[in-house]
Amino acid sequence: MTKGNITELQYWLDLLIKGGIGIVVSLIGMDYRQVKTSLQELEQSKYRITMEVQVMQNELSGVKDRLDRIEKKLDRVLDR
């Protein structure tokens, strides 16, 4: 092989390696973006569910208070 062929082979091999590295980095970036999007969706879902749970707890507390008042009134009526 002549010096020109060796240099040309090294050039193409270098391009092939750099192309492979570029493809791998691109695939990792795409996967990272998908994971990041999934995490954001999960955080939004968690926030929404947390808010719904807090609303339900408040409603349940109100119902419990009303039932306690009704129970006290019934006890007073039965005591008479």
KEROKOL-860321 format. One line per field, with one value per residue (C-alpha): x, y, z; residue number from 0. Coordinates in steps of 0.5 Angstrom, whole numbers. Each point is the difference from the previous one (the first is absolute). Example, Ala and Ser with C-alpha at 12.3 -4.5 7.8 and 13.67 -1.06 7.14 Angstrom:
# residues 2
px <- (25 2)
py <- (-9 7)
pz <- (16 -2)
nr <- (0 1)
//
This chain:
# residues 80
px <- (0 2 0 -6 -4 2 -2 -6 -2 1 -4 -6 1 0 -6 -4 2 -2 -7 -1 2 -5 -6 1 0 -6 -4 2 -3 -6 -1 2 -6 -5 2 0 -7 -3 3 -4 -6 0 2 -6 -5 3 -2 -7 -1 3 -5 -6 2 0 -7 -3 3 -3 -7 1 2 -7 -4 3 -2 -7 -1 3 -5 -6 2 1 -7 -3 3 -3 -7 1 2 -7)
py <- (0 7 6 3 -6 -1 7 -1 -6 4 6 -5 -4 6 3 -7 0 8 -2 -6 4 6 -6 -2 7 1 -6 1 7 -2 -5 5 5 -6 -1 8 0 -6 3 7 -4 -4 6 4 -7 0 7 0 -7 4 6 -5 -4 7 2 -7 0 7 -2 -6 4 4 -6 -3 7 0 -7 1 6 -4 -6 5 3 -7 -2 7 -2 -7 2 4)
pz <- (0 -1 4 -3 1 7 1 -4 4 7 -2 -2 6 4 -3 1 8 0 -3 5 6 -3 -1 7 3 -4 2 8 -1 -3 6 5 -3 0 7 2 -3 3 7 -1 -2 7 4 -3 1 7 1 -3 5 6 -1 -1 6 4 -3 2 7 1 -2 4 6 -1 -1 6 4 -2 2 7 0 -2 5 6 -2 0 6 3 -3 3 7 1)
nr <- (0 1 2 3 4 5 6 7 8 9 10 11 12 13 14 15 16 17 18 19 20 21 22 23 24 25 26 27 28 29 30 31 32 33 34 35 36 37 38 39 40 41 42 43 44 45 46 47 48 49 50 51 52 53 54 55 56 57 58 59 60 61 62 63 64 65 66 67 68 69 70 71 72 73 74 75 76 77 78 79)
//
